[in-house]
Amino acid sequence: MSKLNVTTIANLSGTTAATIDSSGVITHAAGLNNYATATGASGASVNPTLTGIPSWASEITVAFFDLSGTTSTDTFHRVAVGGSVITTGYQYVTTYVQNSGVTIGDRSAAGDTGFAFWGWTNQANNFNGTLTYTRTTGNKYVVQGNHYNHGYTTYSWILNGRISLSGPISGISLYNSSTFDSGEVRVVWR
């Protein structure tokens, strides 16, 4: 029986592409650099499209913290393919649970221009949560998300959906019909 002992894997140009430690953990040279970020500050306007997502990414997660719009409008989570933001094909259901019951918003045929946590448009609301896109086959993605608002701690928001695209996701766009005036966004992929 043959054994191959390797601690470093190089790419075609000879640069280290990955390392393997003694326990078998593989670390690629990019480390934790599979991300893009955007930050808004008071007085600054940002409607970010975070790009650089490679075509091989099979799971893409958007994390947002204290995201706040300048007007009382919906915040849409959109994807980009080949650098172009997609504004159709978003099929999903939103659910929010509160002490008095459950409210479900069927957005599967609504023609929305992105995924949104419906019903929370007040500009005083700060959006916190994640949205994860998982590729199934080809360029079809299932989507799961959650949202937390520290001003409404008796509520819980959930989003489930899907989107079929002409190519792999290359970017994530957050859209508010005005702009955002604060918050942080990070997109990670693997």
N, C-alpha and C positions, 0 to 999 in steps of 0.2 A: 504494500500500500504506500502510495506517495503522499507527501505532505508539503504544502506550500505555506511557508512562513512569510507573512507580509506585515509591515508596520506602516508603510506609506504607499499610496497609489498616486501616480503622476498622470497628468493629461498629456496630449500628444506633443506639446511644446516643452515637456519636462518639468513643469511647475507642479508642486504638490497640490493634488485635488482633494485628497482625503487621507486621514490617518486612522489606524486601528490600534486601540490600546490593548494591554494584556488580558483584559476581561472580555474583549470582543466588541467594545463600543466603537462605532464608526462615527467620525466627525469630519464633515466636509470642510474645505478650506474657507468657505464663506462664513462659517460659524453661525451666528444668529443674525446674519445680515439679510435674511429673507423678509424684509419689511419695507414699508414706506410710511411716512408720517406727515401730518399737517396739524398746525396749531393756530387757533384764532385768539385774538386778544381784544379786550375792550377797545372800541374805536377802530379796530381793524376788520376788514371784510374778507371772508374767505368762503368760497364755494369749491372745495377741493376735488380734483380728480387725481387720485393716487395711481401712478403708473409703474411699470417695470415688472409686472407679474409675468413670469416666464410661462411659455406654452405648456410645459410639463406639470405645472402645479395642479394637484388633484384636490386640494383642500385650501380654501382661502377664507380667512376670518377677518372681519372688520370689527374693531373694538373702538367704542366712542365713550368719552367721559365729559360730562357737563357741556354737551353740545347744545348751543342756544341760538335760535334764529332771531333776527331783528324784527320780524313781524309774526303775527299769529297765522302761520301757514304750515302745511304738512312738510315734513322732511322726508325726502325720497332717497333710498339707497339704490343706485343704478350701477350697471356694469358697463365696461367698455370692451369692445372687440376690435383688435387692430388699431387702437387709438380712437375709435369713434364710440361715443356714448350711445347705448341702446335705450330707446324710450318706449318699446312695445314688448309684449310677450310675458309680462310679469303676472303669474297666476299664484294666488296665495290666500290664506285665511289668517286673520288676526283674532286673538282671543285676549280679553282682559278679565281678570277675576278680581272681585272686590268683596267686601263683607256682605253686600246685599245680593250678590249673585254673579252670573257669568254673562258677558256680552261677546258675541261672535260677529265678526265682519267678514262676509264672503266677498273677496276681491278677485275671484277666479275669472270673472268675465267683465270686470269693471273698466278695462282699458287703462289701468293706471300706468304712469310713466316711470314707475320704479316700485320697490317694496317700501311700505310705510307702516308704522305703528299707528293705525287710524284712531282718531278721536282725541289727540293730544296736540292741538295746534297753538295753545296759548304760549306766547313768547316768554312767559315767566317759567315755563317748564324746561328743565334741563334734562336732556336725554343721555342715559348711561346704559350701556349694554353691549351685546355682540350680535353679529349676523354672520353665519357660516355657510359658504357655498361648497358643496361636495360634488365632484364630477362623478357621474355614473359611467355611461359609455359615450363615445364621441364627444360632443360639446353640450351634453345635457347635464344640468345641475339641479340638485335638490337643495333647499334652503331652510335653515332653522335659525331663529333669533329669539332674543329675550331683551327686555327693556326694563329699566328701573328708574324711578323718579323719587328722589329722597323727599320731595314735597308731598308725595302721596304714598306713604309707606304701607297702606292697607290695600294696595293694588299690585297686581302682577300681570305683565304683558308677555304674550308669546306670539310668534309669527312662524308659520310653516308654508312652504311653497315650492315652486319649481320654475325653471326657465330653460328653454332650448335655444341654442345660439348657433350662428353660422361658423364660429371659430372659438378658440379658447378665450377665456377671460384674460384681458391684458391690463385692465385697470378697474378701479372702483371710484365711482363719482357719488358724492353726497350733494343733494340739491335741495335748496329752499328757494322759493320764488323771489325772495329778496336776497339775503345773505346770512351768514352766521357771524355773530359778534364775539363768541367765546367757545372754548372747548378744545379737546384734543382727540385726534383720530389716528389709529394705527392699523395698518393692514399687514397681516402675516400670511405666509403660504408655505406649503410643503407638498 
